[in-house]
Amino acid sequence: METISEVDLEIVHAVQVEPRASWATISATLEVSAATAARRWAALQDAGVAWTGATLAPGPSHLADESLNLLSNDHRKRSLSYLP
């Protein structure tokens, strides 16, 4: 992956805002197909640019807390609000 497109950044932001959102929800918000969103996310992961992880939350529920890590802080500084 040579460059990260605006759509790729929007997908990354959407996953940061709502990590458990379905590709259908993300795609409707970004006005791309669910297949396109999933394919572009897979390409970002394959390139090592973005990835997800889970940690156990303290307390009785022990639910996983999903987080997104980016290679560059520049992408995290984006202030986009695509999801309600």
N, C-alpha and C positions, 0 to 999 in steps of 0.2 A: 504494500500500500504506500504510494508515493505521497499523496496529500490527503488531508481530511477535509471532506466537503462540508458545506453548511448543513446539509441534511444529516450527515454523520454526527456533527456537533449537536444538532437538535435531538437526535436519537439518544446520544449519550446524556444530554440534559434530562430528557424524559425519564430515562432509567434511573438517574440520580434522584429526581423528584419523587418518582413512584416506582421503586424497584420491583414491586410485585404486579405491576400492570401487565395485562396481556398485550401481545403484539397487535391484536385487533384494536384495543383502546389507544395504544400509542400511534398506530397508523392512522386512525380516524382523526386524532388530534393534529398530527403532522401532515395530513392529506397525502399520504403515500400508501401503497398497499401493505398489508400485513406481511406478505412474502418479501417485499422489498426491505421493510424494516428489519425483519429477522435475518435476511441475507447480509445486509450491511453491518448489523451487529456482529454476526459471525465473522465477517471480514476484519472488523476492528479487533476482535479477539484473536483471530489467527495471526494478525500483524503484531500482536502484543501491545497494542495501543490502549486498549480498555479491557477490563476484566471485572468479574464480580467475586465476592467472597462472603462468607457467613461467619459470624461469631455467636457464641452462646451468651444470651443476656442473663444477668444475675437475677435471682428471685425464683419463685415457685414455678413459673410457667416455662422457663428455659427455652423461650422461643428464639429462633434465629433472627439476628439483626443483619439484614443485607446491606452491604455498602459497595460503592463503586470507586475504584481507584483509577486514576488517569496518570499517564506518563508525564504530562506537562501541567504545571500549575496554571498556565495561560488559559487552558480550556476550562478549568474550574472557576475562573474569574468571570466567565460569561454570566450575565444576568438575564436569562430568558425565562419566560413564564408561559409555557404552552399547555400545561395540564392544569385543570381547575384545582 
